[in-house]
Amino acid sequence: MPLSSAKEVASIIQESLEKVEQGTNLVDSAGNTMTDVVASIQRVTSIMGEISAASAEQNLGVTRVGEAMNHMDESTQQNAALVEQMAAAASGLKNQAIDLVQVVAGFKLVDDRNTLSPITEKIQNKK
């Protein structure tokens, strides 16, 4: 029986060695998987950082666009006020031009160059 016991022990040792090798392979595989997981986490962290930076940049851009829109609104309101002022000034100039035409219409123009207008005669008579 010692021979069969020795064969049995050898068989058990062989099975144990195979199981240890399988366990070693599983540990190596698990180690590789963990390394891959860590690398993936690092890539995700890097991408999240890029997204965060892009979001901050986009936020700054939106803020600048808002400021530009406010500036354009202010400029538009100022331009509208200036247009109103110019329209009022143009209306005033029109009224003055109408008054000037009426005043000038009161002057008598003389076709004969030797004859003086009544206003010119008055001026020359005062001299």
N, CA, C and O atoms as a Tinker XYZ file with bonds, in Angstrom:
   508  protein
     1  N      0.774000   -1.176000    0.000000    73     2
     2  CA     0.000000    0.000000    0.000000    64     1     3
     3  C      0.839000    1.274000    0.000000    63     2     4     5
     4  O      0.372000    2.340000   -0.402000    81     3
     5  N      2.011000    1.153000    0.430000    73     3     6
     6  CA     2.833000    2.354000    0.419000    64     5     7
     7  C      3.025000    2.895000   -1.001000    63     6     8     9
     8  O      3.133000    4.106000   -1.193000    81     7
     9  N      3.068000    2.012000   -1.984000    73     7    10
    10  CA     3.248000    2.470000   -3.358000    64     9    11
    11  C      2.001000    3.194000   -3.830000    63    10    12    13
    12  O      2.104000    4.227000   -4.493000    81    11
    13  N      0.857000    2.689000   -3.511000    73    11    14
    14  CA    -0.379000    3.345000   -3.921000    64    13    15
    15  C     -0.561000    4.639000   -3.150000    63    14    16    17
    16  O     -1.098000    5.609000   -3.687000    81    15
    17  N     -0.122000    4.667000   -1.899000    73    15    18
    18  CA    -0.213000    5.894000   -1.121000    64    17    19
    19  C      0.717000    6.940000   -1.697000    63    18    20    21
    20  O      0.386000    8.124000   -1.747000    81    19
    21  N      1.890000    6.490000   -2.134000    73    19    22
    22  CA     2.843000    7.419000   -2.721000    64    21    23
    23  C      2.292000    7.967000   -4.022000    63    22    24    25
    24  O      2.461000    9.149000   -4.322000    81    23
    25  N      1.634000    7.117000   -4.798000    73    23    26
    26  CA     1.032000    7.575000   -6.060000    64    25    27
    27  C     -0.106000    8.548000   -5.770000    63    26    28    29
    28  O     -0.308000    9.533000   -6.481000    81    27
    29  N     -0.834000    8.244000   -4.715000    73    27    30
    30  CA    -1.957000    9.096000   -4.337000    64    29    31
    31  C     -1.436000   10.450000   -3.878000    63    30    32    33
    32  O     -1.997000   11.484000   -4.241000    81    31
    33  N     -0.378000   10.455000   -3.091000    73    31    34
    34  CA     0.215000   11.704000   -2.606000    64    33    35
    35  C      0.763000   12.478000   -3.796000    63    34    36    37
    36  O      0.595000   13.695000   -3.874000    81    35
    37  N      1.417000   11.784000   -4.722000    73    35    38
    38  CA     1.967000   12.439000   -5.910000    64    37    39
    39  C      0.840000   13.038000   -6.729000    63    38    40    41
    40  O      0.986000   14.134000   -7.270000    81    39
    41  N     -0.257000   12.353000   -6.827000    73    39    42
    42  CA    -1.413000   12.844000   -7.581000    64    41    43
    43  C     -1.985000   14.086000   -6.909000    63    42    44    45
    44  O     -2.340000   15.060000   -7.573000    81    43
    45  N     -2.069000   14.037000   -5.581000    73    43    46
    46  CA    -2.595000   15.184000   -4.829000    64    45    47
    47  C     -1.655000   16.379000   -4.997000    63    46    48    49
    48  O     -2.104000   17.513000   -5.167000    81    47
    49  N     -0.361000   16.118000   -4.949000    73    47    50
    50  CA     0.619000   17.202000   -5.118000    64    49    51
    51  C      0.497000   17.791000   -6.518000    63    50    52    53
    52  O      0.540000   19.007000   -6.701000    81    51
    53  N      0.343000   16.912000   -7.500000    73    51    54
    54  CA     0.202000   17.368000   -8.885000    64    53    55
    55  C     -1.050000   18.234000   -9.032000    63    54    56    57
    56  O     -0.995000   19.287000   -9.666000    81    55
    57  N     -2.154000   17.816000   -8.467000    73    55    58
    58  CA    -3.405000   18.585000   -8.517000    64    57    59
    59  C     -3.221000   19.924000   -7.813000    63    58    60    61
    60  O     -3.700000   20.955000   -8.284000    81    59
    61  N     -2.520000   19.898000   -6.674000    73    59    62
    62  CA    -2.280000   21.133000   -5.924000    64    61    63
    63  C     -1.430000   22.097000   -6.745000    63    62    64    65
    64  O     -1.684000   23.301000   -6.776000    81    63
    65  N     -0.406000   21.540000   -7.414000    73    63    66
    66  CA     0.445000   22.394000   -8.251000    64    65    67
    67  C     -0.355000   23.011000   -9.398000    63    66    68    69
    68  O     -0.172000   24.182000   -9.731000    81    67
    69  N     -1.232000   22.224000   -9.992000    73    67    70
    70  CA    -2.066000   22.739000  -11.081000    64    69    71
    71  C     -3.007000   23.829000  -10.569000    63    70    72    73
    72  O     -3.225000   24.840000  -11.235000    81    71
    73  N     -3.557000   23.606000   -9.377000    73    71    74
    74  CA    -4.453000   24.614000   -8.805000    64    73    75
    75  C     -3.693000   25.883000   -8.430000    63    74    76    77
    76  O     -4.201000   26.992000   -8.597000    81    75
    77  N     -2.464000   25.712000   -7.917000    73    75    78
    78  CA    -1.639000   26.879000   -7.589000    64    77    79
    79  C     -1.327000   27.650000   -8.873000    63    78    80    81
    80  O     -1.382000   28.879000   -8.893000    81    79
    81  N     -1.004000   26.929000   -9.933000    73    79    82
    82  CA    -0.714000   27.588000  -11.220000    64    81    83
    83  C     -1.954000   28.310000  -11.741000    63    82    84    85
    84  O     -1.852000   29.429000  -12.244000    81    83
    85  N     -3.116000   27.685000  -11.624000    73    83    86
    86  CA    -4.365000   28.325000  -12.029000    64    85    87
    87  C     -4.623000   29.590000  -11.189000    63    86    88    89
    88  O     -5.026000   30.632000  -11.705000    81    87
    89  N     -4.373000   29.457000   -9.877000    73    87    90
    90  CA    -4.547000   30.604000   -8.977000    64    89    91
    91  C     -3.591000   31.732000   -9.346000    63    90    92    93
    92  O     -3.975000   32.902000   -9.341000    81    91
    93  N     -2.345000   31.381000   -9.667000    73    91    94
    94  CA    -1.348000   32.368000  -10.070000    64    93    95
    95  C     -1.795000   33.075000  -11.352000    63    94    96    97
    96  O     -1.685000   34.294000  -11.487000    81    95
    97  N     -2.299000   32.272000  -12.281000    73    95    98
    98  CA    -2.796000   32.860000  -13.536000    64    97    99
    99  C     -3.971000   33.809000  -13.269000    63    98   100   101
   100  O     -4.065000   34.880000  -13.869000    81    99
   101  N     -4.861000   33.400000  -12.360000    73    99   102
   102  CA    -6.008000   34.265000  -12.025000    64   101   103
   103  C     -5.546000   35.557000  -11.353000    63   102   104   105
   104  O     -6.074000   36.632000  -11.639000    81   103
   105  N     -4.550000   35.449000  -10.452000    73   103   106
   106  CA    -4.019000   36.645000   -9.783000    64   105   107
   107  C     -3.362000   37.566000  -10.808000    63   106   108   109
   108  O     -3.551000   38.781000  -10.761000    81   107
   109  N     -2.585000   36.989000  -11.741000    73   107   110
   110  CA    -1.960000   37.799000  -12.797000    64   109   111
   111  C     -3.029000   38.489000  -13.642000    63   110   112   113
   112  O     -2.911000   39.671000  -13.967000    81   111
   113  N     -4.049000   37.753000  -13.986000    73   111   114
   114  CA    -5.151000   38.304000  -14.789000    64   113   115
   115  C     -5.853000   39.420000  -14.027000    63   114   116   117
   116  O     -6.159000   40.469000  -14.595000    81   115
   117  N     -6.109000   39.194000  -12.740000    73   115   118
   118  CA    -6.745000   40.213000  -11.909000    64   117   119
   119  C     -5.842000   41.441000  -11.807000    63   118   120   121
   120  O     -6.341000   42.566000  -11.840000    81   119
   121  N     -4.540000   41.255000  -11.686000    73   119   122
   122  CA    -3.583000   42.372000  -11.630000    64   121   123
   123  C     -3.621000   43.181000  -12.920000    63   122   124   125
   124  O     -3.622000   44.412000  -12.896000    81   123
   125  N     -3.652000   42.468000  -14.056000    73   123   126
   126  CA    -3.727000   43.157000  -15.353000    64   125   127
   127  C     -5.038000   43.944000  -15.479000    63   126   128   129
   128  O     -5.066000   45.067000  -15.983000    81   127
   129  N     -6.122000   43.319000  -15.004000    73   127   130
   130  CA    -7.428000   43.991000  -15.057000    64   129   131
   131  C     -7.404000   45.243000  -14.190000    63   130   132   133
   132  O     -7.922000   46.286000  -14.589000    81   131
   133  N     -6.799000   45.142000  -12.995000    73   131   134
   134  CA    -6.710000   46.303000  -12.093000    64   133   135
   135  C     -5.882000   47.407000  -12.742000    63   134   136   137
   136  O     -6.232000   48.583000  -12.641000    81   135
   137  N     -4.790000   47.041000  -13.406000    73   135   138
   138  CA    -3.945000   48.025000  -14.092000    64   137   139
   139  C     -4.756000   48.729000  -15.181000    63   138   140   141
   140  O     -4.686000   49.948000  -15.334000    81   139
   141  N     -5.523000   47.942000  -15.931000    73   139   142
   142  CA    -6.380000   48.530000  -16.974000    64   141   143
   143  C     -7.431000   49.464000  -16.370000    63   142   144   145
   144  O     -7.717000   50.526000  -16.922000    81   143
   145  N     -7.999000   49.059000  -15.237000    73   143   146
   146  CA    -9.020000   49.887000  -14.575000    64   145   147
   147  C     -8.393000   51.200000  -14.112000    63   146   148   149
   148  O     -8.986000   52.263000  -14.293000    81   147
   149  N     -7.215000   51.140000  -13.524000    73   147   150
   150  CA    -6.530000   52.357000  -13.057000    64   149   151
   151  C     -6.236000   53.269000  -14.246000    63   150   152   153
   152  O     -6.451000   54.478000  -14.162000    81   151
   153  N     -5.749000   52.711000  -15.346000    73   151   154
   154  CA    -5.456000   53.507000  -16.543000    64   153   155
   155  C     -6.740000   54.152000  -17.078000    63   154   156   157
   156  O     -6.731000   55.313000  -17.487000    81   155
   157  N     -7.828000   53.402000  -17.072000    73   155   158
   158  CA    -9.108000   53.945000  -17.533000    64   157   159
   159  C     -9.579000   55.080000  -16.625000    63   158   160   161
   160  O    -10.083000   56.096000  -17.105000    81   159
   161  N     -9.416000   54.908000  -15.333000    73   159   162
   162  CA    -9.810000   55.961000  -14.384000    64   161   163
   163  C     -8.979000   57.216000  -14.627000    63   162   164   165
   164  O     -9.501000   58.330000  -14.571000    81   163
   165  N     -7.689000   57.040000  -14.896000    73   163   166
   166  CA    -6.832000   58.194000  -15.169000    64   165   167
   167  C     -7.276000   58.913000  -16.452000    63   166   168   169
   168  O     -7.293000   60.143000  -16.506000    81   167
   169  N     -7.638000   58.132000  -17.487000    73   167   170
   170  CA    -8.118000   58.743000  -18.729000    64   169   171
   171  C     -9.425000   59.494000  -18.491000    63   170   172   173
   172  O     -9.608000   60.600000  -18.998000    81   171
   173  N    -10.332000   58.897000  -17.722000    73   171   174
   174  CA   -11.609000   59.552000  -17.409000    64   173   175
   175  C    -11.356000   60.829000  -16.616000    63   174   176   177
   176  O    -11.984000   61.855000  -16.878000    81   175
   177  N    -10.445000   60.776000  -15.652000    73   175   178
   178  CA   -10.116000   61.964000  -14.858000    64   177   179
   179  C     -9.561000   63.061000  -15.751000    63   178   180   181
   180  O     -9.917000   64.229000  -15.596000    81   179
   181  N     -8.697000   62.696000  -16.678000    73   179   182
   182  CA    -8.129000   63.665000  -17.609000    64   181   183
   183  C     -9.217000   64.276000  -18.496000    63   182   184   185
   184  O     -9.235000   65.488000  -18.716000    81   183
   185  N    -10.104000   63.450000  -18.995000    73   183   186
   186  CA   -11.207000   63.939000  -19.842000    64   185   187
   187  C    -12.121000   64.861000  -19.051000    63   186   188   189
   188  O    -12.578000   65.882000  -19.563000    81   187
   189  N    -12.386000   64.499000  -17.806000    73   187   190
   190  CA   -13.234000   65.349000  -16.958000    64   189   191
   191  C    -12.570000   66.707000  -16.727000    63   190   192   193
   192  O    -13.247000   67.735000  -16.700000    81   191
   193  N    -11.251000   66.709000  -16.561000    73   191   194
   194  CA   -10.521000   67.971000  -16.417000    64   193   195
   195  C    -10.639000   68.824000  -17.667000    63   194   196   197
   196  O    -10.827000   70.038000  -17.586000    81   195
   197  N    -10.528000   68.180000  -18.828000    73   195   198
   198  CA   -10.672000   68.909000  -20.095000    64   197   199
   199  C    -12.086000   69.465000  -20.247000    63   198   200   201
   200  O    -12.275000   70.593000  -20.700000    81   199
   201  N    -13.065000   68.668000  -19.865000    73   199   202
   202  CA   -14.461000   69.128000  -19.940000    64   201   203
   203  C    -14.674000   70.305000  -19.004000    63   202   204   205
   204  O    -15.349000   71.271000  -19.360000    81   203
   205  N    -14.112000   70.229000  -17.830000    73   203   206
   206  CA   -14.239000   71.315000  -16.856000    64   205   207
   207  C    -13.595000   72.588000  -17.392000    63   206   208   209
   208  O    -14.171000   73.669000  -17.272000    81   207
   209  N    -12.409000   72.473000  -17.980000    73   207   210
   210  CA   -11.727000   73.643000  -18.544000    64   209   211
   211  C    -12.529000   74.220000  -19.707000    63   210   212   213
   212  O    -12.666000   75.437000  -19.832000    81   211
   213  N    -13.061000   73.335000  -20.559000    73   211   214
   214  CA   -13.865000   73.803000  -21.695000    64   213   215
   215  C    -15.137000   74.492000  -21.208000    63   214   216   217
   216  O    -15.562000   75.493000  -21.786000    81   215
   217  N    -15.741000   73.965000  -20.159000    73   215   218
   218  CA   -16.945000   74.588000  -19.597000    64   217   219
   219  C    -16.638000   75.971000  -19.040000    63   218   220   221
   220  O    -17.409000   76.910000  -19.234000    81   219
   221  N    -15.514000   76.092000  -18.351000    73   219   222
   222  CA   -15.126000   77.396000  -17.800000    64   221   223
   223  C    -14.881000   78.396000  -18.928000    63   222   224   225
   224  O    -15.287000   79.555000  -18.840000    81   223
   225  N    -14.216000   77.939000  -19.981000    73   223   226
   226  CA   -13.947000   78.806000  -21.133000    64   225   227
   227  C    -15.250000   79.208000  -21.816000    63   226   228   229
   228  O    -15.426000   80.360000  -22.211000    81   227
   229  N    -16.145000   78.263000  -21.946000    73   227   230
   230  CA   -17.441000   78.542000  -22.558000    64   229   231
   231  C    -18.235000   79.531000  -21.698000    63   230   232   233
   232  O    -18.890000   80.430000  -22.225000    81   231
   233  N    -18.175000   79.365000  -20.394000    73   231   234
   234  CA   -18.859000   80.272000  -19.479000    64   233   235
   235  C    -18.316000   81.690000  -19.632000    63   234   236   237
   236  O    -19.080000   82.655000  -19.649000    81   235
   237  N    -17.000000   81.810000  -19.743000    73   235   238
   238  CA   -16.376000   83.112000  -19.950000    64   237   239
   239  C    -16.843000   83.714000  -21.279000    63   238   240   241
   240  O    -17.137000   84.907000  -21.357000    81   239
   241  N    -16.908000   82.889000  -22.311000    73   239   242
   242  CA   -17.377000   83.359000  -23.614000    64   241   243
   243  C    -18.809000   83.844000  -23.559000    63   242   244   245
   244  O    -19.141000   84.876000  -24.142000    81   243
   245  N    -19.659000   83.111000  -22.865000    73   243   246
   246  CA   -21.065000   83.511000  -22.731000    64   245   247
   247  C    -21.164000   84.829000  -21.964000    63   246   248   249
   248  O    -21.971000   85.694000  -22.305000    81   247
   249  N    -20.343000   84.972000  -20.933000    73   247   250
   250  CA   -20.333000   86.222000  -20.156000    64   249   251
   251  C    -19.927000   87.388000  -21.050000    63   250   252   253
   252  O    -20.536000   88.457000  -20.994000    81   251
   253  N    -18.904000   87.189000  -21.873000    73   251   254
   254  CA   -18.451000   88.255000  -22.776000    64   253   255
   255  C    -19.516000   88.594000  -23.812000    63   254   256   257
   256  O    -19.715000   89.763000  -24.140000    81   255
   257  N    -20.192000   87.589000  -24.320000    73   255   258
   258  CA   -21.277000   87.845000  -25.282000    64   257   259
   259  C    -22.379000   88.657000  -24.607000    63   258   260   261
   260  O    -22.917000   89.590000  -25.204000    81   259
   261  N    -22.715000   88.308000  -23.370000    73   259   262
   262  CA   -23.732000   89.061000  -22.629000    64   261   263
   263  C    -23.323000   90.509000  -22.435000    63   262   264   265
   264  O    -24.137000   91.418000  -22.599000    81   263
   265  N    -22.047000   90.725000  -22.082000    73   263   266
   266  CA   -21.555000   92.094000  -21.908000    64   265   267
   267  C    -21.618000   92.862000  -23.224000    63   266   268   269
   268  O    -21.994000   94.033000  -23.250000    81   267
   269  N    -21.249000   92.197000  -24.313000    73   267   270
   270  CA   -21.300000   92.851000  -25.624000    64   269   271
   271  C    -22.742000   93.207000  -25.992000    63   270   272   273
   272  O    -23.003000   94.273000  -26.550000    81   271
   273  N    -23.662000   92.316000  -25.678000    73   271   274
   274  CA   -25.082000   92.587000  -25.961000    64   273   275
   275  C    -25.566000   93.789000  -25.156000    63   274   276   277
   276  O    -26.288000   94.635000  -25.682000    81   275
   277  N    -25.173000   93.872000  -23.880000    73   275   278
   278  CA   -25.537000   95.025000  -23.048000    64   277   279
   279  C    -24.970000   96.313000  -23.626000    63   278   280   281
   280  O    -25.648000   97.340000  -23.667000    81   279
   281  N    -23.718000   96.247000  -24.073000    73   279   282
   282  CA   -23.081000   97.425000  -24.672000    64   281   283
   283  C    -23.817000   97.847000  -25.949000    63   282   284   285
   284  O    -24.051000   99.033000  -26.181000    81   283
   285  N    -24.174000   96.862000  -26.765000    73   283   286
   286  CA   -24.915000   97.160000  -27.996000    64   285   287
   287  C    -26.274000   97.776000  -27.669000    63   286   288   289
   288  O    -26.721000   98.689000  -28.363000    81   287
   289  N    -26.925000   97.291000  -26.635000    73   287   290
   290  CA   -28.222000   97.837000  -26.229000    64   289   291
   291  C    -28.064000   99.290000  -25.801000    63   290   292   293
   292  O    -28.860000  100.146000  -26.185000    81   291
   293  N    -27.031000   99.566000  -25.003000    73   291   294
   294  CA   -26.784000  100.941000  -24.560000    64   293   295
   295  C    -26.511000  101.844000  -25.761000    63   294   296   297
   296  O    -27.034000  102.955000  -25.846000    81   295
   297  N    -25.687000  101.355000  -26.686000    73   295   298
   298  CA   -25.361000  102.139000  -27.874000    64   297   299
   299  C    -26.605000  102.397000  -28.717000    63   298   300   301
   300  O    -26.789000  103.495000  -29.242000    81   299
   301  N    -27.450000  101.393000  -28.842000    73   299   302
   302  CA   -28.683000  101.551000  -29.616000    64   301   303
   303  C    -29.582000  102.601000  -28.969000    63   302   304   305
   304  O    -30.169000  103.429000  -29.666000    81   303
   305  N    -29.692000  102.572000  -27.652000    73   303   306
   306  CA   -30.522000  103.563000  -26.961000    64   305   307
   307  C    -29.945000  104.964000  -27.125000    63   306   308   309
   308  O    -30.691000  105.923000  -27.319000    81   307
   309  N    -28.616000  105.087000  -27.050000    73   307   310
   310  CA   -27.977000  106.391000  -27.240000    64   309   311
   311  C    -28.202000  106.891000  -28.670000    63   310   312   313
   312  O    -28.481000  108.069000  -28.890000    81   311
   313  N    -28.075000  105.976000  -29.638000    73   311   314
   314  CA   -28.298000  106.357000  -31.034000    64   313   315
   315  C    -29.736000  106.801000  -31.248000    63   314   316   317
   316  O    -29.982000  107.765000  -31.974000    81   315
   317  N    -30.680000  106.123000  -30.635000    73   315   318
   318  CA   -32.084000  106.502000  -30.769000    64   317   319
   319  C    -32.308000  107.895000  -30.202000    63   318   320   321
   320  O    -33.044000  108.692000  -30.784000    81   319
   321  N    -31.684000  108.194000  -29.074000    73   319   322
   322  CA   -31.820000  109.529000  -28.469000    64   321   323
   323  C    -31.211000  110.585000  -29.382000    63   322   324   325
   324  O    -31.775000  111.666000  -29.553000    81   323
   325  N    -30.055000  110.269000  -29.970000    73   323   326
   326  CA   -29.419000  111.216000  -30.887000    64   325   327
   327  C    -30.273000  111.437000  -32.132000    63   326   328   329
   328  O    -30.356000  112.560000  -32.630000    81   327
   329  N    -30.897000  110.399000  -32.631000    73   327   330
   330  CA   -31.770000  110.532000  -33.797000    64   329   331
   331  C    -32.942000  111.446000  -33.460000    63   330   332   333
   332  O    -33.321000  112.292000  -34.271000    81   331
   333  N    -33.512000  111.286000  -32.283000    73   331   334
   334  CA   -34.617000  112.161000  -31.863000    64   333   335
   335  C    -34.154000  113.612000  -31.787000    63   334   336   337
   336  O    -34.863000  114.518000  -32.224000    81   335
   337  N    -32.958000  113.833000  -31.228000    73   335   338
   338  CA   -32.420000  115.189000  -31.132000    64   337   339
   339  C    -32.180000  115.774000  -32.521000    63   338   340   341
   340  O    -32.484000  116.940000  -32.774000    81   339
   341  N    -31.631000  114.952000  -33.421000    73   339   342
   342  CA   -31.367000  115.428000  -34.779000    64   341   343
   343  C    -32.673000  115.731000  -35.512000    63   342   344   345
   344  O    -32.754000  116.695000  -36.274000    81   343
   345  N    -33.680000  114.914000  -35.280000    73   343   346
   346  CA   -34.978000  115.171000  -35.917000    64   345   347
   347  C    -35.561000  116.485000  -35.408000    63   346   348   349
   348  O    -36.124000  117.258000  -36.183000    81   347
   349  N    -35.428000  116.740000  -34.114000    73   347   350
   350  CA   -35.922000  118.003000  -33.550000    64   349   351
   351  C    -35.133000  119.180000  -34.123000    63   350   352   353
   352  O    -35.711000  120.214000  -34.460000    81   351
   353  N    -33.809000  119.022000  -34.233000    73   351   354
   354  CA   -32.982000  120.093000  -34.800000    64   353   355
   355  C    -33.336000  120.325000  -36.266000    63   354   356   357
   356  O    -33.400000  121.472000  -36.709000    81   355
   357  N    -33.564000  119.262000  -37.020000    73   355   358
   358  CA   -33.937000  119.388000  -38.433000    64   357   359
   359  C    -35.276000  120.094000  -38.556000    63   358   360   361
   360  O    -35.465000  120.928000  -39.441000    81   359
   361  N    -36.200000  119.763000  -37.672000    73   359   362
   362  CA   -37.500000  120.424000  -37.697000    64   361   363
   363  C    -37.338000  121.917000  -37.405000    63   362   364   365
   364  O    -37.974000  122.752000  -38.049000    81   363
   365  N    -36.487000  122.249000  -36.434000    73   363   366
   366  CA   -36.221000  123.647000  -36.107000    64   365   367
   367  C    -35.591000  124.377000  -37.281000    63   366   368   369
   368  O    -35.966000  125.509000  -37.588000    81   367
   369  N    -34.622000  123.722000  -37.948000    73   367   370
   370  CA   -33.995000  124.329000  -39.121000    64   369   371
   371  C    -35.003000  124.529000  -40.245000    63   370   372   373
   372  O    -34.960000  125.533000  -40.956000    81   371
   373  N    -35.900000  123.577000  -40.401000    73   371   374
   374  CA   -36.940000  123.703000  -41.435000    64   373   375
   375  C    -37.803000  124.923000  -41.147000    63   374   376   377
   376  O    -38.099000  125.710000  -42.045000    81   375
   377  N    -38.206000  125.075000  -39.885000    73   375   378
   378  CA   -39.029000  126.224000  -39.510000    64   377   379
   379  C    -38.279000  127.532000  -39.730000    63   378   380   381
   380  O    -38.862000  128.511000  -40.197000    81   379
   381  N    -36.994000  127.556000  -39.395000    73   379   382
   382  CA   -36.195000  128.766000  -39.620000    64   381   383
   383  C    -36.060000  129.055000  -41.114000    63   382   384   385
   384  O    -36.099000  130.210000  -41.539000    81   383
   385  N    -35.900000  127.992000  -41.904000    73   383   386
   386  CA   -35.797000  128.186000  -43.354000    64   385   387
   387  C    -37.100000  128.752000  -43.910000    63   386   388   389
   388  O    -37.081000  129.626000  -44.775000    81   387
   389  N    -38.229000  128.252000  -43.412000    73   387   390
   390  CA   -39.529000  128.781000  -43.860000    64   389   391
   391  C    -39.637000  130.252000  -43.487000    63   390   392   393
   392  O    -40.070000  131.063000  -44.307000    81   391
   393  N    -39.249000  130.614000  -42.260000    73   391   394
   394  CA   -39.280000  132.014000  -41.825000    64   393   395
   395  C    -38.361000  132.864000  -42.686000    63   394   396   397
   396  O    -38.717000  133.980000  -43.064000    81   395
   397  N    -37.171000  132.340000  -42.999000    73   395   398
   398  CA   -36.216000  133.086000  -43.823000    64   397   399
   399  C    -36.772000  133.312000  -45.220000    63   398   400   401
   400  O    -36.625000  134.397000  -45.782000    81   399
   401  N    -37.412000  132.289000  -45.784000    73   399   402
   402  CA   -38.025000  132.444000  -47.113000    64   401   403
   403  C    -39.090000  133.527000  -47.066000    63   402   404   405
   404  O    -39.197000  134.332000  -47.991000    81   403
   405  N    -39.872000  133.555000  -46.007000    73   403   406
   406  CA   -40.921000  134.576000  -45.888000    64   405   407
   407  C    -40.309000  135.973000  -45.751000    63   406   408   409
   408  O    -40.820000  136.931000  -46.329000    81   407
   409  N    -39.219000  136.091000  -44.990000    73   407   410
   410  CA   -38.557000  137.393000  -44.844000    64   409   411
   411  C    -37.959000  137.829000  -46.168000    63   410   412   413
   412  O    -38.104000  138.986000  -46.562000    81   411
   413  N    -37.289000  136.917000  -46.858000    73   411   414
   414  CA   -36.656000  137.245000  -48.140000    64   413   415
   415  C    -37.722000  137.600000  -49.166000    63   414   416   417
   416  O    -37.485000  138.435000  -50.040000    81   415
   417  N    -38.878000  136.985000  -49.073000    73   415   418
   418  CA   -39.957000  137.287000  -50.020000    64   417   419
   419  C    -40.408000  138.738000  -49.894000    63   418   420   421
   420  O    -40.967000  139.295000  -50.839000    81   419
   421  N    -40.175000  139.349000  -48.751000    73   419   422
   422  CA   -40.544000  140.744000  -48.550000    64   421   423
   423  C    -39.626000  141.709000  -49.284000    63   422   424   425
   424  O    -39.991000  142.865000  -49.499000    81   423
   425  N    -38.444000  141.254000  -49.669000    73   423   426
   426  CA   -37.540000  142.114000  -50.418000    64   425   427
   427  C    -37.980000  142.168000  -51.873000    63   426   428   429
   428  O    -38.411000  141.164000  -52.440000    81   427
   429  N    -37.869000  143.344000  -52.468000    73   427   430
   430  CA   -38.222000  143.508000  -53.878000    64   429   431
   431  C    -36.936000  143.468000  -54.664000    63   430   432   433
   432  O    -36.002000  144.225000  -54.401000    81   431
   433  N    -36.900000  142.597000  -55.610000    73   431   434
   434  CA   -35.727000  142.507000  -56.457000    64   433   435
   435  C    -35.945000  143.389000  -57.676000    63   434   436   437
   436  O    -37.040000  143.444000  -58.235000    81   435
   437  N    -34.905000  144.064000  -58.068000    73   435   438
   438  CA   -34.991000  144.979000  -59.198000    64   437   439
   439  C    -34.219000  144.374000  -60.352000    63   438   440   441
   440  O    -33.092000  143.901000  -60.204000    81   439
   441  N    -34.879000  144.406000  -61.530000    73   439   442
   442  CA   -34.220000  143.847000  -62.705000    64   441   443
   443  C    -33.251000  144.846000  -63.319000    63   442   444   445
   444  O    -32.227000  144.470000  -63.890000    81   443
   445  N    -33.576000  146.076000  -63.198000    73   443   446
   446  CA   -32.721000  147.110000  -63.779000    64   445   447
   447  C    -31.566000  147.366000  -62.832000    63   446   448   449
   448  O    -31.790000  147.664000  -61.659000    81   447
   449  N    -30.355000  147.259000  -63.306000    73   447   450
   450  CA   -29.175000  147.376000  -62.455000    64   449   451
   451  C    -28.949000  148.823000  -61.997000    63   450   452   453
   452  O    -28.238000  149.054000  -61.019000    81   451
   453  N    -29.520000  149.752000  -62.664000    73   451   454
   454  CA   -29.318000  151.156000  -62.299000    64   453   455
   455  C    -30.306000  151.601000  -61.233000    63   454   456   457
   456  O    -30.098000  152.619000  -60.573000    81   455
   457  N    -31.380000  150.839000  -61.065000    73   455   458
   458  CA   -32.386000  151.204000  -60.092000    64   457   459
   459  C    -32.088000  150.463000  -58.804000    63   458   460   461
   460  O    -31.832000  149.259000  -58.814000    81   459
   461  N    -32.120000  151.183000  -57.701000    73   459   462
   462  CA   -31.820000  150.581000  -56.410000    64   461   463
   463  C    -33.088000  150.047000  -55.772000    63   462   464   465
   464  O    -34.184000  150.555000  -56.009000    81   463
   465  N    -32.922000  149.017000  -54.961000    73   463   466
   466  CA   -34.060000  148.487000  -54.223000    64   465   467
   467  C    -34.422000  149.468000  -53.124000    63   466   468   469
   468  O    -33.587000  150.287000  -52.737000    81   467
   469  N    -35.655000  149.408000  -52.606000    73   467   470
   470  CA   -36.061000  150.360000  -51.575000    64   469   471
   471  C    -35.147000  150.317000  -50.350000    63   470   472   473
   472  O    -34.883000  151.362000  -49.756000    81   471
   473  N    -34.667000  149.157000  -49.961000    73   471   474
   474  CA   -33.803000  149.051000  -48.778000    64   473   475
   475  C    -32.457000  149.695000  -49.078000    63   474   476   477
   476  O    -31.917000  150.424000  -48.246000    81   475
   477  N    -31.913000  149.430000  -50.257000    73   475   478
   478  CA   -30.628000  150.023000  -50.623000    64   477   479
   479  C    -30.750000  151.541000  -50.694000    63   478   480   481
   480  O    -29.834000  152.244000  -50.268000    81   479
   481  N    -31.847000  152.059000  -51.215000    73   479   482
   482  CA   -32.073000  153.504000  -51.281000    64   481   483
   483  C    -32.088000  154.097000  -49.882000    63   482   484   485
   484  O    -31.492000  155.150000  -49.658000    81   483
   485  N    -32.753000  153.447000  -48.939000    73   483   486
   486  CA   -32.815000  153.952000  -47.562000    64   485   487
   487  C    -31.429000  154.018000  -46.946000    63   486   488   489
   488  O    -31.076000  154.980000  -46.264000    81   487
   489  N    -30.633000  152.949000  -47.207000    73   487   490
   490  CA   -29.285000  152.903000  -46.648000    64   489   491
   491  C    -28.440000  154.034000  -47.243000    63   490   492   493
   492  O    -27.689000  154.688000  -46.521000    81   491
   493  N    -28.556000  154.265000  -48.540000    73   491   494
   494  CA   -27.739000  155.285000  -49.189000    64   493   495
   495  C    -28.212000  156.689000  -48.821000    63   494   496   497
   496  O    -27.411000  157.622000  -48.759000    81   495
   497  N    -29.498000  156.835000  -48.581000    73   495   498
   498  CA   -30.022000  158.152000  -48.216000    64   497   499
   499  C    -29.576000  158.545000  -46.816000    63   498   500   501
   500  O    -29.463000  159.735000  -46.520000    81   499
   501  N    -29.320000  157.574000  -45.953000    73   499   502
   502  CA   -28.889000  157.865000  -44.588000    64   501   503
   503  C    -27.446000  158.337000  -44.557000    63   502   504   505
   504  O    -27.024000  158.963000  -43.584000    81   503
   505  N    -26.691000  158.053000  -45.590000    73   503   506
   506  CA   -25.270000  158.426000  -45.624000    64   505   507
   507  C    -25.164000  159.844000  -45.893000    63   506   508
   508  O    -24.056000  160.377000  -45.965000    81   507
